[in-house]
Amino acid sequence: MATEKVDAVVVGAGPGGYVAAIRLAQLGRKVILVDREKVGGVCLNYGCIPSKALIHAASLVDDARRAKEFGIDAVVSVDVTRLQAWKAGVVEKLVGGVKQLLKGNGVGFVEGAAKFVGPRTLEVTTREGGAREGVRRLEATTIIVATGARPFEVPSLPFDGVRVVGAREALAFDRVPARLLVVGGGVIGLELGTVYAKLGSKVTVVEMMDQLLPGVDPDAVRIVARGLKRWGVEVYVKSKAIGVSGGADARTSTRTSTGTTTTTGAGAGAGARGVIAVRVETPEKEIVVDADRVLVAVGMRPNTEGLGLDAAGIAVDAKGFVRVNARMETSVPGVFAIGDVSGPPLLAHKASKEGEIAAEASSGRGATNDVAAMPAAIFTDPEIATVGMSEADAKAKGIAVKVSKFPFGANGRALTTGAGEGFAKIVADEATKRVLGATIVGVEASNLVSEVALAIEMGAEAGDIGLTVHPHPTLSEALMESANAVLGEAIHALNR
């Protein structure tokens, strides 16, 4: 087999891989980008973008129903077919834009499954003309692995692609399930559970840990939990799904959340016959939850199977994530790993940043992963956004902190939009008043958190935010007030 020699190969075309490929091309490298599916990866096609489209649409429905609070009467109906078509259009537009960027930067794209056959050599099995398989052997000075992650499967509730599904299938339901059981009260579970609760599903959430959104500031989680209660979501914490009870029909598909399909009945969301009855162990007793659909969202595992990492000598950790150094380089010189496959946090923007770092490091730019503040956003209702240290993180490190919290209920802009729930909390070093972190729960939290991320990156003090004039009336004033509260100088809240 002939071997094609190129400067760089990137395996995985998600938000880490395609960014790395473009940056490599900008640095003058000849690049081939490989993916077994579509440009854009899970994020653009089956995750971040389609989920936020549905979240927005569901929020419009909820806003219309709440409009009577403002003296506006509205009649709302949802056409799921048209909603899914609109969502698909958004995805198609963004994927098309990425394809144009790849083409414009001279990046070659190969659709196929790649595996290492040596430290710097890959074999890519392609589908030529949609039918015949072909194999291309690629040898490169730089290889970047960006294959992402996929959902964990609960042994007691294996994916069937019809009624027991992962997020990918849940985003493609062609009707709103009357009853939805969400196994896992983390980010994905609560985001999609909220969507379907707003659209009319009776949603039940089962979470093994002692709170929803484990690891997130409990003060923020309580605000989100109140919203779930308003939409009739039933929540069980310290609980777990332990199996299927009687009454469920035989499954009609063998499709996993990211695998192939051998469907003998209706497709995902098409209303397969009967219900699935799931046994749930709670702290008090065992119960049975009947559901038309079960969304399993209990975590992610790295996509490393079939990559031939052993053939290349690439080391992984106990959980299967690829080990990397500050340059994002693996145990094999010249081979890099970025994004979800290289370990938590599993965030699209983290993958993109690491893609740039790996591209520059492999091109002699001396780049290292020195990010001081990696923000995260949870698109529940209200949203939660975090960056830097929480109060608990700081205390665990022995840092004395000053914590301030300004409520959106005292923010004019939040109240004029009917969104007075939540707060902006800032954590600062008690002695120096340097900003260490923030938790924001409330409307547009995902857009507000970047100001604090910048403050942490530049080593700003709370006073730097407080002295910066923020326009009025805006949500960003909550950050200004919270920063001033660190100093005991807030105007629109009592200083404690």
ABEGO torsion letter per residue (X at the ends): XBBBBBABBBBEABAAAAAAAAAAAAAGBBBBBBBABBBGEAAAAABAAAAAAAAAAAAAAAAAAAAAAAGBBBBBBBBAAAAAAAAAAAAAAAAAAAAAAAAAAGBBBBBEBBBBABAABBBBBBBBGGABBBBBBBBBABBBBBAEBBBBBBAABBBAGAABBBAAAAAABABBBABBBBBEABAAAAAAAAAAAAAGBBBBBBBABABBGBGBBAAAAAAAAAAAAAAGBBBBBGBBBAEBBBGBBBBABABBAABBBBBABBBBGAGBBEBBBBBBBBAABBBBBBBABBBBBAEBBBBABGAGAAAAGBBBBAAGBBBBBAAGBBABBGBBBBEAAAEOBBBAAAAAAAAAAAAAAAAGAGBBBABABBBBBBBBOBBBBBBEBBAAAAAAAGBBBBBBBBBAAABAAAAAAGBABEBBBBBBBAAAGBBABBBBBEBGAAAAAAAAAAAAAAGBBAAAAAABBBBOBBAAAAAAAAAAAAAGABAABBBX
